[in-house]
Amino acid sequence: MADSSYRWVVVAAGGFMGCIAMGSLFSLPVLLTPMAEATGWSRTGISGAMTVGFLAMAMTSMVWGALSDRFGARPVVMSGAALFALSLWLAGHAPSLLLFQASFGVLAGATVAAFFAPMMATVTGWFTTQRSLAVSLVSAGMGLAPVTMSPLAARLAATYDWRTVLSILAAVVAVTTVPTALLLRRPPPQPAMEGPTGDASPEGMTVRQAVTSLPFIVLVLTNFFCCATHSGPIFHTVSYAELCGISALAAVSIYSVEGIAGMGGRIGFGLLGDRFGAKRILVAGLLAQAFGALAYFFARELIQFYVVAAIFGFIYAGIMPLYAVLIRENFPMRMMGTIMGGTGMAGSLGMATGPVLGGWIFDTTGGYGALYLTSFGLGLGAFLVAMTFRPFGGLRTSVRAQAA
């Protein structure tokens, strides 16, 4: 019954809410220059709000995940959506940089986390086959943000001041995500996975055993370095392109190209993960991501940015859903929210490095070249750590084995 048709409704709801939430959060790179010009706040200070946001996401990911394990995704996501809308509205009315960092950073970061671990845990619970494709489709919805929400923010910013833009985005979040969360349902029960000898069910694994296990630690470290690799390029490439003489609207279009390519990457990597195994595709993708980040170092013209953005977006967006698949294959369903929240915490910490690191590099050197070199090194680190991942042999649920 876990493969009932309603599972695709859950996938669609997750993708839609993720698009709105991520797009609203990542409106800050689009608003970075207008905010700096209007307020006199430093780019480092404004970018720091995004870093604070990712730190807040890290601190709350496991909390939201654990709440969804206990109460289900629907009330958790609805509560987070309402609070996230409030945080955007408060950020738009912040009279000082410190209060902006508190509202957009602490509150928005803490509440947007409610969309991710609970949502991914719920989706993986609905699927026993096509699991990689399902989580990739949810992630693809999030990938629509650069194609939809970022251009929306840019067009609004061309007409309104940044405060009004954030207030409008707050209203969009409130009227779309809160009602959509009503579509979420708990996944139906699934047969417990057996251990290596057939008598050691992973359902007997405690949360403490799970979060201290080597597979969990490796996934946490991999996700940290992975997200640290692409966070800087994602956040600062619009500003970098503007420094290269590209207009603001054209620079935002680079972001959109990255997002469109990311949608294809999510679906493509999802299909490859179902076909060849999530770990194998993840490791290969992490190596490719490192070189994709490095390629931005050499981009100067608009067409060069488009090519690099298409490649980089395809890769980094494609590998992200594979973490959820590996988690579902190795840990009990009853703790999915908690475990995914834990890896999400690591990813958020990684994402927190890019905005402030790039801002500091720009303020110190007057450019972004060192950022892309650093991202390349972090990408190699993610690849090397992922190579050490060893699944719980008997706790894995192979899609191909099920199909046979």
Residue pairs with C-beta under 8 A, 6 or more apart in sequence:
1 188
2 125
2 126
2 127
2 128
2 187
2 188
2 189
2 190
3 126
3 127
3 128
3 129
4 126
4 188
6 126
6 185
7 123
7 126
7 127
7 134
7 187
9 183
10 122
10 123
10 126
10 183
10 184
10 185
11 123
11 126
11 134
11 137
11 138
12 141
13 180
13 181
13 183
13 184
14 119
14 120
14 122
14 123
14 138
14 141
14 184
15 137
15 138
15 139
15 140
15 141
15 142
15 144
16 141
16 176
16 180
17 77
17 81
17 115
17 119
17 141
17 176
17 177
17 180
17 181
18 115
18 116
18 119
18 138
18 139
18 141
18 142
18 145
19 141
19 142
19 143
19 144
19 145
19 148
19 149
20 145
20 149
20 172
20 173
20 176
20 177
21 81
21 84
21 112
21 115
21 142
21 173
21 177
22 112
22 142
22 145
22 149
23 144
23 145
23 146
23 148
23 149
23 150
23 152
23 153
24 84
24 88
24 149
24 169
24 170
24 172
24 173
25 53
25 108
25 112
26 145
26 146
26 149
26 150
26 234
26 235
27 149
27 150
27 153
27 165
27 166
27 169
28 46
28 47
28 49
28 50
28 104
28 235
29 50
29 234
29 235
29 236
29 238
29 239
29 255
30 150
30 153
30 154
30 157
30 238
30 252
30 255
31 153
31 157
31 162
31 165
31 166
32 43
32 46
32 47
32 238
32 239
33 239
33 242
33 248
34 157
34 161
34 162
35 41
35 46
35 162
36 42
36 43
36 46
38 161
38 162
39 97
41 97
41 100
42 359
42 363
43 239
43 359
43 362
43 363
44 356
44 359
44 360
44 362
44 363
45 97
45 101
46 97
46 100
46 359
47 235
47 236
47 355
47 356
47 358
47 359
48 101
48 105
48 355
48 356
48 359
49 91
49 100
49 101
49 104
49 105
50 104
50 105
50 235
50 352
50 355
50 356
51 105
51 352
51 353
51 355
51 356
52 101
52 104
52 105
52 106
52 109
52 352
53 104
53 105
53 106
53 108
53 109
53 112
53 352
54 109
54 231
54 348
54 349
54 351
54 352
54 355
55 105
55 109
55 348
55 349
55 352
56 105
56 106
56 107
56 108
56 109
56 110
56 113
56 348
57 109
57 110
57 112
57 113
57 344
57 345
57 348
57 351
58 344
58 345
58 346
58 347
58 348
58 349
58 352
59 110
59 345
60 109
60 110
60 111
60 113
61 113
61 116
61 117
61 340
61 341
61 342
61 344
61 345
61 348
62 117
62 338
62 341
62 342
62 344
62 345
63 341
64 76
64 80
64 113
64 114
64 116
64 117
64 118
64 337
64 341
65 117
65 118
65 121
65 336
65 337
65 338
65 339
65 340
65 341
65 342
65 344
66 337
66 338
66 341
67 76
67 118
67 337
68 76
68 77
68 117
68 118
68 121
68 122
68 337
69 121
69 334
69 335
69 336
69 337
69 338
72 122
72 184
72 185
72 186
73 118
73 119
73 121
73 122
73 181
73 184
73 186
73 337
74 181
74 182
74 184
74 185
76 114
76 118
77 114
77 115
77 118
77 119
77 177
77 181
77 184
78 178
78 181
78 182
79 114
80 111
80 112
80 113
80 114
80 115
81 111
81 114
81 115
81 173
81 174
81 177
81 178
81 181
82 174
82 178
83 107
83 110
83 111
83 114
84 108
84 111
84 112
84 114
84 115
84 173
84 177
85 170
85 171
85 173
85 174
85 177
85 178
86 107
86 170
87 103
87 104
87 107
87 108
87 111
87 170
88 104
88 108
88 166
88 167
88 169
88 170
88 173
89 166
89 167
89 170
90 103
90 107
91 100
91 103
91 104
91 108
91 166
92 162
92 163
92 164
92 165
92 166
92 167
92 170
93 163
93 167
94 100
94 102
94 103
94 104
104 166
109 348
113 341
113 344
113 348
115 177
116 340
116 344
117 337
117 338
117 340
117 341
117 344
118 337
119 138
119 184
120 135
120 138
120 324
120 336
120 340
121 336
121 337
121 340
122 184
122 186
122 187
123 134
123 135
123 138
123 324
124 131
124 134
124 135
124 324
124 325
124 327
124 328
124 333
124 336
125 186
125 187
125 190
125 328
125 333
125 336
126 134
126 187
126 188
127 134
128 190
128 397
128 399
128 402
129 399
129 402
129 403
130 274
130 399
131 274
131 325
131 328
131 399
132 269
132 270
132 271
132 272
132 273
132 274
132 278
132 321
132 322
132 325
132 399
133 267
133 270
133 271
133 274
134 270
135 270
135 321
135 324
135 325
136 266
136 267
136 269
136 270
136 271
136 273
136 318
136 321
137 266
137 267
137 270
138 321
139 266
139 317
139 320
139 321
140 262
140 263
140 266
140 267
140 317
143 259
143 262
143 263
143 265
143 266
143 313
143 317
144 259
144 263
145 259
146 255
146 256
146 258
146 259
146 260
146 262
147 256
147 259
147 260
147 263
149 169
150 252
150 255
150 256
150 259
151 252
151 253
151 256
153 165
153 169
154 248
154 249
154 252
156 164
156 165
156 168
157 165
158 249
160 168
187 333
190 333
192 201
192 202
192 203
192 332
193 201
193 202
193 203
193 332
193 394
193 395
193 396
193 397
194 200
194 201
194 394
195 201
195 202
195 392
195 394
195 395
196 393
196 394
197 394
200 394
202 330
202 331
202 332
202 392
202 395
203 332
203 334
205 331
205 332
205 335
207 335
207 338
210 216
210 331
210 332
210 335
210 338
210 339
211 338
211 339
211 342
213 392
214 390
215 326
215 330
215 389
215 390
215 391
215 392
216 331
216 339
216 342
216 343
218 385
218 386
218 388
218 389
218 390
219 323
219 326
219 327
219 343
219 346
219 389
220 342
220 343
220 345
220 346
221 346
221 385
222 282
222 286
222 323
222 382
222 385
222 386
222 389
223 323
223 343
223 344
223 346
223 347
223 350
224 346
224 347
224 349
224 350
225 350
225 378
225 379
225 381
225 382
225 385
226 286
226 289
226 316
226 319
226 320
226 347
226 350
226 379
226 382
226 386
227 346
227 347
227 348
227 349
227 350
227 351
228 350
228 351
228 353
228 354
228 375
228 378
228 382
229 289
229 290
229 293
229 316
229 350
229 375
229 376
229 378
229 379
229 382
230 289
230 293
230 312
230 316
230 354
230 375
231 350
231 351
231 352
231 353
231 354
231 355
232 293
232 353
232 354
232 355
232 357
232 358
232 371
232 372
232 374
232 375
233 293
233 296
233 312
233 354
233 371
233 372
233 375
234 258
234 316
234 354
235 354
235 355
235 358
236 354
236 355
236 358
236 359
236 362
236 368
236 371
237 251
237 254
237 255
237 258
237 296
237 305
237 309
238 248
238 251
238 252
238 254
238 255
239 251
239 362
239 368
240 296
240 368
241 250
241 251
241 254
241 302
241 305
242 248
242 251
243 367
243 368
244 299
244 300
244 301
244 305
246 254
246 302
246 305
250 302
254 302
254 305
254 306
254 309
255 309
257 305
257 306
257 309
257 310
257 313
258 309
258 310
258 312
258 313
259 313
259 317
260 310
260 313
261 309
261 310
261 311
261 312
261 313
261 314
261 317
262 313
262 314
262 316
262 317
262 318
263 317
264 314
265 313
265 314
265 315
265 316
265 317
265 318
265 319
266 317
266 318
266 320
266 321
268 314
268 318
269 281
269 285
269 318
269 319
269 321
269 322
270 318
270 321
272 281
273 281
273 282
273 321
273 322
273 325
274 399
278 322
278 325
278 326
278 329
279 322
279 326
279 386
279 389
279 391
281 319
281 322
282 319
282 322
282 323
282 326
282 386
283 383
283 386
283 387
283 389
285 315
285 318
285 319
285 322
286 319
286 379
286 382
286 383
286 386
287 379
287 380
287 383
288 315
289 312
289 315
289 316
289 319
289 379
289 382
290 375
290 376
290 378
290 379
290 380
290 382
290 383
291 376
291 379
292 308
292 311
292 312
292 315
292 316
292 379
293 312
293 372
293 375
293 376
293 379
294 372
294 373
294 375
294 376
294 379
295 308
295 311
295 312
296 305
296 308
296 312
296 372
296 375
297 369
297 372
297 373
297 376
298 304
299 305
299 307
299 308
323 340
323 343
323 347
324 340
326 389
326 391
327 336
327 339
327 340
327 343
328 336
328 397
329 391
329 395
329 396
329 397
329 398
330 391
330 392
330 395
330 396
331 339
331 395
354 371
354 375
357 371
357 374
358 368
358 371
361 367
361 368
361 370
361 371
361 374
362 368
362 371
